């Protein structure tokens, strides 16, 4: 099946150039024109897709060639872009930055090539003029298979500055598709792991997205950007589908959400539903009970360290989680979920499911991981290989239980996480689309536990 989806990738020479502002603003500006916009983010980032969702009214989705494999990037893109008029893909880090030591793997350039999508390069021009042409020429010529089709200049200081930049790029034959002046009002606050998620500041986030849209609409050639997206060729791949497994009883799987647990991939809930579960969201900050009839629990990533006092104060829910786990129900916890299941977090009582303590740390743990399941669990049989990602500033002691969850190969060989009864808890974020059997196994255990 050949599918045509107008699309473009918003990239940059490095982090901090303004690609989130441009990509989110472009998504919102296109949506304001009445277009159905499909938002995507390269890499494992959970936070930017929340802003993309505000801008477009559609769930933000990730495209990660390391976690899911290069062969799934286009199918997952087409899955998210169903019924849309145009798709905007925000890149990660610099255009050619990917998984450490893996060449182009999982870089924005790699994903752009897999999607056969033109690239718009966002350049922070604050401290340069003619040199911008050399910079852009280098990025455009580094890999001839990457189509750098135009530039959006960010943080331009004056009319004269803009004139110099345009002259330089014109001499290099690179179209300027937009010029954005310095505008601090579109900045969004950050903390120890990046931008503050939308769920924690929805009203302010809406204002920020509106400001981004206004800036992009005023400073960019919207018609040229749409025409560029429409120039992308047809795609021969088939859209990804969550494998459906018909069954009788649909067990309730409670999925944690709210401000403390904002990190999840959209495909996880879709896979659970297709595997026969009734997925019900709840907020551990506010709900004192698990959803009625809960037979399984999924607690993903987020910022429990920011909300440790509130989570600890919700004693009824902590007890309900502990009782569910003690009864052998399947529980899948990643990163923030791991902290929530510990005895305590920064000295405050948590659920006590795991005989471990958690605390904040100055050290950032960040990176892709190759992992193998060490113990049979509700998610995977021993020996199952998956790829994951770690991103946290916390420490759990001990780092692994008597039955560890994963053996991790990088950056050093170690075991980590906990498997006990129906509980699988670890720091590793995984993308279940890469191994659909994970959701099917989890739901089947919910059905039979």
C-alpha positions, 0 to 999 in steps of 0.5 A: 500500500502506498500512502502519501502524508505531507510531512516535514522534520524540524531539526537543529544543529544542537539542543537549545536552538529553539526547535521545540518552540518552532515545532510546537508553534508550527503545529499550533499554527497549522491547526489554527488554519483548520488542518488536522496535524499529526505531531511526532517527536524523535527519540524517547522524550515524554515531555515535548509530546505533551506540548504537541498534544496541546498544539494539535488536539491529538496525542503526541507520539514518539519515533525512536529507531533505537527502542523500536527498531528502524523498521517500525519508525515509518509504520508507527508514523503512519499509525499516528498520522491516520486521517491527518492533513499534515505531519510535523516531526520534532527532532532530538538534540542536533540533527546528526546526534543519535545513540552513543557509539551507534553512528546515525542510529536514532538520530533526527537525520536517521528518522528523516531518511526513514520517513523520506521527509524534508528537513527544516533546520532551526538555527540560533543566529543570536551570535553570528551573521555570515558564518551562518552560511558555513554552518548550514552548508555543513549540515546540508552537505554532511549526508546527501541522503538528508534533504535539508530544504530550508532554514528558520532563523531564531533569536534574530536581533534586528532588521540589519541582523536579518539582512546579513543572515539572509544575504549569507544564506542566499549566497549558499542557495539555502531558502530562509523559511522563517525569521523569529526575533527574540521572544522570552514570553514563549519560553517554558520553565525547566527543571532537573529533567527538562521542561515542566510537563503540561499536566503540571501547568496546563493554563500556562502551557496553553498560553505558551503554545499560543505565543509560539503559534503567533510567533511562528505565524508572524515570522514564517512563510507558512505557505512555503512550509506547507508546500515543502511538506506536500513535496514529500514522496509517497511511503510504501510501508503499512501503518502499524496496528496493535495486534488484537487478541479476542477474549471473553472477560476484559480485566481492568488495568489501572494506568497511573496518570496525573501530574506525578506520572506523565511519562507514557507512550500512547501505544502502550494503552493501545496494546493493552486494549488490543490484548483484551484489557479495559484500560482505566486511568487514575491519579495517585495524587487525588484518587484514594482508591484504585479503579473498580475491579482493578486486576492489574496496575501500570505505573509509568514514569514521571516526577514522584520526587516533586510530589513525594509529600502529596503521594505519601499523604494519600495513605488509602491509595498507597495501601490499596496498591500494596494490597493489590501487589500482595495479592499477586496481581500483575504490576508493571512499574517504570522509573517513577513507578519504581520509586512509588513502590519503594518503602520511602522516597526522600524519607517519606513513606511510599507504597512499601511493595518493594524492600527498597528506599529511593532518594534524589541524587545530584547525578543524572543517569541518562542513556539508551540501554540494551537489556535482557530479562533476567527473571520470568515476570508478568512482562517477559520470560527470562532471556527476552531481549529489549532495548530501553532508556534511562533518564533520572536523578534518583537512586534506589537502594538496593538497585536490584532484588533477589530476582532482578528485572533486567541485565543491562549491558551499557554503560556497564554490565549490571543487573537492576530492578525487581521481580517478585510475585506479580511485580515487575519494577525497574528504572528502564523505560521500554517501548512495548511496540517493539515487543507486543508480546509484553502487553499480551502476556501482562493482560493474560496474567491479569485475566488469570491471577 
